[in-house]
């Protein structure tokens, strides 16, 4: 197993520890900070594994499958924890997760037809704002930061919808037989 794949597996292994520190008192007064550190570290492994895989030509089928799955598991786990902690509304998480299911379905159909659909800039902005939203909501600083959390959350939600619409428009041929 190459280094990028090991980093992807590490990200998946970190998720249960992140969830435990988010939802229990095991970390005491530092639980939020431990879970934040785990989330940030796991997020950084995502950046790192992709860069290493592309730079050193270490792209594998395992990585193509597991990397996006690991990302979705991390982000969805974090948002579900934030719903449990009453820091994020469930409907927002449903919209975000629904987008991921739709995009994953599109990618499966495209893959069956030999088409690879690359991530768009809208998707990258969406991911950046989702990560920032999660970090701010984990920190739960209160005060003026509540306004910042709200702005970042709405921005992440809007970018989620915009990236979905952009994706559907650009790839509508994937669903139409023979129009790929």
C-alpha positions, -999 to 999 in steps of 0.1 A, spaced: 0 0 0 15 33 -10 17 65 11 -14 83 -3 -35 52 4 -21 49 39 -30 86 45 -66 78 33 -69 48 56 -55 70 84 -82 95 78 -109 68 80 -94 54 112 -94 89 128 -131 94 123 -143 72 152 -118 90 176 -131 123 163 -167 113 170 -159 100 205 -142 133 215 -171 153 199 -199 134 216 -185 123 250 -167 138 280 -137 117 276 -115 147 267 -130 167 296 -127 205 291 -103 198 261 -127 175 242 -136 202 217 -100 210 210 -90 173 207 -119 167 182 -109 199 164 -73 188 161 -84 154 148 -107 170 122 -81 194 110 -54 167 109 -78 144 90 -86 172 66 -49 179 60 -43 142 51 -69 147 23 -49 175 8 -16 157 13 -27 123 -1 -40 138 -33 -9 160 -39 15 130 -33 -5 107 -55 -5 131 -84 31 143 -80 46 108 -78 21 91 -101 8 69 -72 -29 71 -83 -46 37 -77 -81 23 -80 -82 20 -42 -73 56 -38 -99 67 -65 -126 49 -45 -115 54 -9 -104 90 -10 -137 106 -18 -155 81 5 -132 90 34 -138 127 27 -176 122 28 -174 100 59 -153 127 77 -175 156 68 -208 138 73 -197 124 106 -187 159 118 -220 174 106 -241 147 123 -222 152 155 -229 190 152 -266 182 148 -265 160 179 -249 189 198 -275 213 185 -249 235 167 -262 228 132 -298 223 119 -306 189 106 -322 202 74 -288 218 64 -271 185 68 -298 167 48 -293 192 19 -255 187 20 -256 149 23 -283 147 -5 -259 167 -28 -232 141 -21 -255 112 -29 -266 128 -62 -230 136 -72 -218 101 -63 -246 86 -83 -237 107 -113 -200 97 -110 -211 60 -109 -231 63 -140 -204 82 -157 -178 57 -146 -199 28 -161 -197 47 -194 -160 53 -192 -163 90 -184 -143 106 -155 -159 137 -141 -134 160 -124 -142 182 -94 -152 218 -103 -141 250 -87 -176 253 -72 -171 220 -56 -137 230 -42 -152 262 -28 -181 242 -13 -157 219 4 -135 247 18 -165 265 33 -179 232 47 -146 225 64 -145 261 77 -181 258 89 -173 226 108 -142 241 124 -161 272 136 -190 251 149 -167 227 167 -149 257 184 -183 271 194 -168 304 205 -201 323 209 -205 361 209 -196 378 176 -184 345 163 -221 333 162 -226 358 134 -195 345 116 -207 309 120 -241 318 105 -225 336 75 -201 307 69 -229 281 73 -252 299 48 -223 304 24 -214 266 26 -251 258 20 -254 281 -9 -222 268 -25 -234 233 -20 -266 240 -40 -247 261 -66 -221 234 -71 -248 208 -75 -267 228 -101 -234 235 -119 -225 199 -118 -259 188 -131 -258 213 -160 -223 204 -170 -229 167 -169 -266 163 -180 -254 141 -208 -244 114 -183 -280 106 -176 -291 107 -213 -282 75 -230 -257 80 -258 -252 117 -250 -220 114 -230 
